[in-house]
Amino acid sequence: MAETDDPAALDAVERGMVRLRRAMSRQRLGKAAIREHNLLVDLQVLHVTDAIDEGPDRPGQEMSVGLVAARLGVDASRGSRIVAEAVKAGYVRRVASQEDGRRVHLELTDAGREVVEAARRTRRDRFATAMRDWTEAERREFARLLDRFVGPAGD
């Protein structure tokens, strides 16, 4: 661990990240999106659509049940069941892989994209509310620093 001249700053970041995780939890935001947009979707299925919408981690990778399960923090068996629910509900479809016809990858249906967009609107509204008193320059700087903090996608 790198030393810093200001351990209080690291403590403040750590506490802030814990509060942020709680406030922005999938459960809390997912339930808010379902409620605010009258979505007829199970919370776990909503999480599947979000995971698929995020896209692959690297070029050439396809969205698989395993990747969805990893993003949701569940085992492959549970991931398979949740993805099957999303397919049955009409939010996700299985498509033959272009790389290997024996494999399938996952993609969102139009209904799945609508659910994702509703959830994204809810999240953006929450962020806009949290930053309502910030200047545009502060918002841009926060976005820049947050992107730098979390690093490239897939890390």
C-alpha positions as CSV (number, residue, x, y, z in Angstrom):
1,M,0.0,0.0,0.0
2,A,1.4,3.4,-0.9
3,E,1.9,5.9,1.8
4,T,0.3,9.3,1.7
5,D,1.0,12.6,3.3
6,D,-2.7,12.8,4.3
7,P,-4.1,9.6,5.8
8,A,-7.2,11.5,6.8
9,A,-8.0,11.9,3.1
10,L,-7.8,8.2,2.6
11,D,-10.1,7.6,5.6
12,A,-12.6,10.1,4.2
13,V,-12.5,8.4,0.8
14,E,-13.0,5.0,2.4
15,R,-16.0,6.2,4.5
16,G,-17.4,8.0,1.5
17,M,-17.2,4.9,-0.7
18,V,-19.0,2.8,1.9
19,R,-21.8,5.4,2.0
20,L,-21.9,5.5,-1.8
21,R,-22.1,1.7,-2.1
22,R,-25.0,1.7,0.3
23,A,-26.8,4.5,-1.4
24,M,-26.2,3.2,-4.9
25,S,-26.8,-0.5,-4.2
26,R,-28.4,-2.5,-6.9
27,Q,-31.3,-3.4,-4.7
28,R,-32.1,0.2,-3.7
29,L,-31.8,1.6,-7.3
30,G,-33.4,-1.3,-8.9
31,K,-36.5,-1.1,-6.6
32,A,-36.7,2.6,-7.2
33,A,-36.6,2.1,-11.0
34,I,-39.3,-0.6,-10.9
35,R,-41.5,1.6,-8.7
36,E,-40.9,4.9,-10.5
37,H,-41.4,3.5,-14.0
38,N,-44.0,0.9,-13.2
39,L,-41.8,-1.8,-14.6
40,L,-43.2,-5.3,-14.7
41,V,-39.8,-6.9,-14.1
42,D,-38.3,-9.0,-11.3
43,L,-35.4,-7.3,-9.5
44,Q,-32.9,-10.1,-10.4
45,V,-33.9,-9.9,-14.1
46,L,-33.4,-6.1,-14.0
47,H,-29.8,-6.8,-12.8
48,V,-29.3,-9.3,-15.6
49,T,-30.4,-6.7,-18.2
50,D,-28.0,-4.1,-16.7
51,A,-25.1,-6.6,-16.8
52,I,-25.8,-7.4,-20.4
53,D,-26.2,-3.7,-21.3
54,E,-22.7,-3.1,-19.9
55,G,-21.3,-5.2,-22.8
56,P,-18.3,-7.4,-22.9
57,D,-15.1,-6.7,-20.9
58,R,-12.9,-6.8,-23.9
59,P,-13.0,-6.8,-27.7
60,G,-14.1,-10.1,-29.2
61,Q,-15.7,-11.3,-26.0
62,E,-19.3,-12.2,-26.1
63,M,-21.9,-11.8,-23.4
64,S,-22.2,-15.2,-21.7
65,V,-24.1,-16.5,-18.8
66,G,-20.8,-16.9,-17.0
67,L,-19.9,-13.2,-17.5
68,V,-23.4,-12.2,-16.3
69,A,-23.0,-14.4,-13.2
70,A,-19.6,-13.0,-12.4
71,R,-21.0,-9.4,-12.6
72,L,-23.9,-10.3,-10.4
73,G,-21.6,-12.1,-7.9
74,V,-23.5,-15.4,-8.1
75,D,-22.4,-18.9,-9.1
76,A,-22.8,-20.2,-12.6
77,S,-25.9,-22.3,-11.7
78,R,-27.7,-19.3,-10.1
79,G,-26.6,-17.1,-13.0
80,S,-28.0,-19.6,-15.5
81,R,-31.4,-19.6,-13.7
82,I,-31.6,-15.8,-13.6
83,V,-30.7,-15.5,-17.2
84,A,-33.3,-18.2,-18.1
85,E,-35.9,-16.0,-16.2
86,A,-34.9,-13.0,-18.2
87,V,-35.2,-14.9,-21.5
88,K,-38.6,-16.3,-20.5
89,A,-39.8,-12.8,-19.6
90,G,-38.8,-11.5,-23.0
91,Y,-36.0,-9.1,-21.9
92,V,-33.0,-11.2,-23.2
93,R,-32.5,-13.5,-26.1
94,R,-29.9,-16.2,-26.7
95,V,-28.2,-15.9,-30.1
96,A,-25.8,-18.3,-31.8
97,S,-22.2,-17.2,-31.4
98,Q,-20.5,-15.9,-34.6
99,E,-17.3,-17.4,-33.3
100,D,-18.5,-20.9,-32.5
101,G,-21.9,-22.1,-33.5
102,R,-22.1,-24.5,-30.5
103,R,-22.0,-21.5,-28.1
104,V,-24.6,-18.8,-27.5
105,H,-24.3,-15.3,-26.4
106,L,-26.8,-13.0,-24.8
107,E,-28.3,-9.8,-26.1
108,L,-31.2,-7.5,-25.0
109,T,-34.5,-7.5,-26.7
110,D,-36.3,-4.2,-27.3
111,A,-38.2,-4.8,-24.0
112,G,-34.9,-5.4,-22.3
113,R,-33.4,-2.1,-23.6
114,E,-36.5,-0.3,-22.4
115,V,-36.0,-1.7,-18.9
116,V,-32.3,-0.7,-18.9
117,E,-33.2,2.8,-20.1
118,A,-35.7,3.2,-17.3
119,A,-33.2,2.1,-14.7
120,R,-30.6,4.4,-16.2
121,R,-33.0,7.4,-16.0
122,T,-33.6,6.6,-12.3
123,R,-29.8,6.5,-11.6
124,R,-29.2,9.7,-13.5
125,D,-32.0,11.4,-11.6
126,R,-30.4,10.3,-8.3
127,F,-27.0,11.6,-9.4
128,A,-28.5,14.9,-10.6
129,T,-30.3,15.4,-7.3
130,A,-27.1,14.7,-5.4
131,M,-25.2,17.2,-7.5
132,R,-27.9,19.8,-7.8
133,D,-25.9,22.5,-6.1
134,W,-22.7,21.8,-8.0
135,T,-21.4,23.9,-10.8
136,E,-21.0,22.4,-14.3
137,A,-17.2,22.5,-13.8
138,E,-17.5,20.6,-10.5
139,R,-19.6,17.9,-12.2
140,R,-17.1,17.5,-15.0
141,E,-14.2,17.4,-12.6
142,F,-16.0,14.8,-10.4
143,A,-16.7,12.7,-13.5
144,R,-13.0,12.9,-14.6
145,L,-11.7,12.0,-11.2
146,L,-14.2,9.2,-10.7
147,D,-13.3,7.7,-14.1
148,R,-9.6,7.9,-13.1
149,F,-10.4,6.3,-9.7
150,V,-12.3,3.3,-11.0
151,G,-9.9,2.8,-13.9
152,P,-10.5,1.3,-17.3
153,A,-13.5,-1.1,-17.7
154,G,-12.7,-4.6,-17.1
155,D,-10.0,-4.0,-14.4
